[in-house]
Each structure stands twice: as structure tokens, then as C-alpha cells.
């Protein structure tokens, strides 16, 4: 354990996290001092039973957001990888609010195939429950910080797939259900201040799938995490632009949110002594938040008036700030959109061919 800890401390990725990420966080708070947007009043749910989907809902911010939104009258659909943890989370929410309306789906959020299956299961559940075939709110919260390289069934880097490609695929798949809503609908993408650490990036397939990082002698986990969060932000702004072109009334809005530093299990793959030390330092600087406090910006982004779209929430109290200069690069965002769309289409075709082959084999 001591050797692993020393090896980790000597790595460039550790110092990137310790220095660049701290500077990025402080820059976000500096921008907050000059935030021009006034605090936004949180809109109450606008239909009798609005449906909200939250990914990564088994702990941390996802679980806290599920509890908060269920208390505000949403029918919350929790999405996560562990059925056991999903059940545990629902029991905890029910214990605090016995009137909470909840539904859980076990989904591998790093797999396009699993996400495609979830979409079908969700539509079937809405139909079987005699609910309107629509959703009002999608919160793409799922995210991991992996210490080592892992590959998904599609051959993609697991951290890139979970943090970015999952949100892209789920948003595209659920757009018809969001459009079906009788009231304005919204997508909220949970990103991170770490995106500010990225100064240059490509939006080619090698980078978007994370395959480029597999060739590194040592897995550059800090770089991959930053890139995935920047991609999520670029995607948020591009989706906002495209929806605006298709729908002048902006029936679907898109917001990005940075909750800051929250005490979650995000660093569970790293040496416990270092994680504990980092939390102590951040707590002493009053920069560490509990999930219950950290969700403030997520709720701001989710419940802001319908006309608020394409903005970056940070700091709570309805505050919005500017993200990094690179995140507003329209050309880069369009390249990312095209690359991601190609990957998504390939996966859909592959899944369809596989399903057909299995069906033919069984018959």
C-alpha cells in the first residue's frame, strides 16, 4: 500500500490534480465574484406528475438530487449500475419522504447497448403505468474518476464513455420523450470546473472514444476526466444551439452545471490516505460541500425558468458564470457533435444487427 501511494504521489497526474484542478476551482470562484446574472427563482413543477430521470443516482449528488426533486413533486426515475444500491437509495428516500414516487432501472451507463435497452424499457414502463409517454427533466449526472484504464464492451475508454458518451447517447435517445412533454422540458448536464484545465483538444474518434489514451505508458486519468467534462460542456452548448434552430419557442432547454467540490465516493479508487487528506484541506478552506449542499446548483439549473438555456450554473443561489474560452469554441463543438453522432449511429446499427442475429438464431 505504501509503495502504491508513493508511486501515485510521484505521478504527473497527481500533481495535475493537486495544482491545476485547484487553480481551476479558484478561477471558477473568482468568476463568481463578477457574475452578472441575478439569482433565479426556482420554478415549481408545471404538470401533475412531471417525470425526472437522474443517472448515477445510487449515491452522492445523484441520490441527493433524487430526494430533493421527489420532495418537489417529481416522479423520479433513478438510473444506476447496481440494483442493490438503487433499492437501498429508494428505501432511504422513502424513509425521509413516504410520499415519494420512484422507479429504478439498472443500466450500465458506459454501454450504448445498455442505454438503448433502457430507452425501450422506459417507454414500456410509461405505457404499462398508463402515464403520458413523455419526460420533463433529464439530469445526466453519472460520472467516474478511474485510476486505471478500463475498456467497455464497445471498445471505448470507460471513463470517457460514462462521463460523456452516456450523456450524449441518452439525450439523443430521449429527445422524442422530452418533445412529447405538454410543458417545457429540460436537460441538465453535470460537468466540472476541471474542464478549465484543458488548453487544447481534438474531437476525433480516437480522443472521443478514449482509445488514444490506451497507448500511453501510464493511464492519464486526470487528462481523461478533464476532457470528458469539457466534451460534456461543449455538447451542452451545441445541443442548446441546435434545439434553438429547430424550435424557436425552445420547448426543450439545456443547461450545464458545476456543483464544485462535493464529498462523494468519486475518489474511491485512489489511496484512502490521500483522499482523506485532500478532503481535510478542502474542508479547512471551506471549499468542500456535502451532497445536500452541492445539489443547490443542480436544482438551480433544473428548476430555472424555461427560457433559461445554454448557461453554466455554479455557486448556488441561481448564479451562472462563464466557462472556459475553449468551451465556447463553436467549430470544436460541431466536430464533437459529428464524431459523437457517428459513434452513436455505429453502435445503434451494431446493436440492431446483433439483436437480429440472436433472434434468427433462436427462431
N, C-alpha and C positions, 0 to 999 in steps of 0.2 A: 504493500500500500504506500509506504514512504517513497519507494522508487518511482511509482506511478505518479505520485503527487509532484515530486521534483521534476520529473520528465514533463509533466503538464505545465509547471511554472516556467520551465525553460523554453517553452514553445512560443513562436511568434503570435499564434492565435490567442494565447492567454494575455499577452501584453496588448494585443489589439483590442481585446475585450476591456481590459483594465483602463487603457488610456483613451483610445478613440471612442469607445462607447460612452465613457464618462463625459468626454468633451461634447459628443453628440447630444447627450441628455441635457447638459448645461446650456447648450445652444438653443434647445427647444424651450427651456425655461426663460432664457434671455429673450427669445422672440415673444414669449407670453407677456413680458413686460410692456411690449409695444403692440399687443393685439388690439386691432381697431374694432373688431366685431363685438357688439354688445352681447351680454348674456341672453340666451334664447330660452323662451318659456317652453317647457315640455308639453307637447300636445297629448291629450288623453287618447286612448284607443277610439277609433271612429266607427267601429261596427260592433254588433252584438257579441261576436266571438272571433276577434282577429286571431289569425294563426301566425305564430312566430317560430322559425326554425333556427336553432343555435347549434353550431358544430363545436366539437371539443367541449361538450357540456358536462363532462363527468367530474370536473374539479376546477379549482381556481376561478378565473374570470367567467368562464362559461357557466359553471354551476351558480355563481353569484348572480349573473345576468338572468338566468332561468328563474331563479327565485324572485328577483325584483320585478320581472315582466309578468310573471304569473300573478303576482300581487296587484298588478295594474290591469288585470282583466284579459290578458292574452292566453290563448290556448297554446302552451309551449311544447314544441317538438324538440326533444333532446337527441342529439346525434353524437355517437362516440364509438370507440373501438371495443369497449368492454361491456358486455351485457350485465355483468355483476356490478360494475361501478355505476352504470346507468340506473340500475334498480336501487342501488344504495343512495344515489343522488335524489331520485324521485321520492324515496322514503323520507329523506331529510327535508325536502321542500314541503312535503305533505305534513310533516311534523310541525313545521312552522306555520303552514297555511293549508288547513284541511280542505279548503275550497279550491285549491289549485287544480287546474285542468292540464294534465300532462300526458305525453305519449313519447315513447323512446324507440329509437331504431339503432341497431348495431350495424355500423358501417366502417369499413376500412377506408379512411379518408385520404390514404395515399394511393388508392387504386381507382382508375377510371371505371373499371368494370363494376366495382362495388358501388360507386356513386351512381352509375346507370341503373343498377338494380334497385338502389334506394329510391330513385325517382319513380320507378314503376310501383314499388311498394307504397310510397307516399300517396300516389294517385289512387291506388286501390283502397287504402285506408280512408281517404277522404270520401270516396264513393260508398264504401261499406258503412261509414259513420253517418251517411246522409248529410254530409257537410258540403258547403259550396266548394267547387273544385278550384280553389284559389288559396293563395297565402298573401299575407300583408307585410311580413317582415322576414328577411333572411340575414342572419348575423354570421359571417364567416370568421369564426374565432379560432378554429383549430390551428395548432402550431406546435412544433417541437424544436428543441435545440439539441441536436445529436452530436455526441462526442466522436463518433466513428462513422465511416462510410457504410451505408446500407442501401441496397437496391430493391426497388419494388418489382412486382410481377411483370410490369411493362418495361422494366429495364431502366427506370428513372431513379435519380437520387431521391431517397425517401424524404429528406428534409425539404427539398425543393418541391416535391410532389405534394406533401402535406401542407406546407405553408403557402404555396402559391397556386399550383396547378389544380388543387382541390377546389379552391375558391373560384377559379376561372370556370372549371367544368360545372360546378354546382350552380353558379349564377346563370350560365348559358342554358342549362337544362331546366331550370325553374323559372326562367323568364315568362313562359306562357302562363304559368300559375300566378305569377305576380301581375301580369297584364289582366288576368281574369278578375282581379280584385275589384269590388264595387267602390272602393275608396283608394286614395293614393297609396301606393306600396313603396317599399324601400329596401335597399341592400346596404348593409354596413360591413365594411372590411376592416378587421382589426390588424393594424400594422405596427410599426415600432420606430422609435427615434433612431435606432441603429441604421436605418436607411441613409442617414446623413453621412455615414462613414464611407459610402461608395462614391468615388470620384469619376470612375469610368467603367462602362459595362457594355457588353454586346447582347443583342436579343436574338442570337441564332439558336438553333436547336441544341447544339452542344452545351450551351450555357443554361438555357431554359429547362432542359431535362437534367442538368447537373452532371452529364456524362464527362464534361471537360474536367471536372474536379476529381474524377476517379483516376486520372492519370498522374495526380500529384503524389509525391512520395509520402506526404503526410496529409491527412484529410483536413482541408482548410475550413473547419466548421464555422468559424466566425464570418469568413467571407460569404459562405453559402447562406448563412442566416441573414446577413445584411442584404445580399442580392435578392433573396426570396421576398423580403419585406419591401424592398424598393419596387420589385415587379408587381407586388400587390397594390402598391400605391399608383404606379403607372397605369395599371389595369383599371383601377377605380376612376381615375380621371378620364381615361379613354372611353370607358363604358358610359360615364356621365355625358361625354360629348356625343357619342353615337345615339344614346337614348334621346338626347335633346334634338338631334336631327330628325329622328323618326317620330317623335311625339312632342309637339310644341307645348302642349299642356303639361308635359312632364308628369305623366301618371306614375312613373317609376323614378325615384330619386336614388342617388348613390352617394354615400359619404364614407370617408376613411376616418379612422380613429386611432390615436396612440394613447394607451392608458398610462404610459410612464413605466416606472419600475414597480412591479407588484410581487409580493411574496407568494409565489406559486411553486409548483414542482418542476418548473421549466429547466432548472439546472440539476436535476436528479442524476444525470449521467456523469457528472463531474465529481472530483474528490469532495466528500462532505465537509471536510475542514475548510476548504477554500470557499465553498458555497456559503457556509455559516459565517465566515469572516466577511465576505462581500456584503451579506445582509446586515451584519452588525455595523459596518462602515456606512452603508446607505441609510440605515435607521438613525445613526448618530447625526447624519447630515439632513435628516427629515425628508429624505427622498424616497424612502421605501413605504409603500402603501399596502394595506390589506386588500384582498379581492373585493370586499364590500365597499371600500372607498374607491378602489381602482376602476370599478364599473361606472363611475359617475360620467366619464367622457363617453362611454359606450351608450349609456342611456340618453345622453345629450344628442348623440348622432342618430340614435334610433327614433327618438320622440320629438325631434325638432320639427317645425312647421314643414309641410310638404314641399314648399318652394325652395327650401334649403337643400342644395345638392352640389356635389363636386368640391366639397370643402374638407379640411383636415382638422378634426377636433382634438384638442389637447388641453389638459389642465383642469377640466371640470368647469362647472358654473357656466356651461354653454360656450366657453371660449374656443375660438378657432385661430390657428396660426398658419404661417406659410411653411410648407415642407421644403425640402432641399431644391436647389435650382434644377438639378438633374431630373427630379420627379415631374417637372413640368415640360420636359422635352417631348413635344408632340410627335416628332419623327420617330424617336425611340419607342414611344408608346404604341404607335401604329405598327412598327416592326414586331414588337412584342405580341400585339394582338394577332397579327397574321401568323406568327410562329406558333402561338398557343392554339389558334384555331385549327391549324394543320395537324398538330399533335392530337387534338381532341377528335377531329374527324377520323384520323387513322385508327384511334382507339375504338371509336364507335363502329367502324367498319370491321375491325378485327373481332370485336365482341359479337357483332351480328353474324359473322362467318362462323365463329366458334359455336355460337348457340345453334345455328342451323346444322352444323356438322354433328353436334351432340344429339339434336332432335332426330336427324336422319338415322344416326347410329341406333338410337333407342327404338325407333319405329321399324 
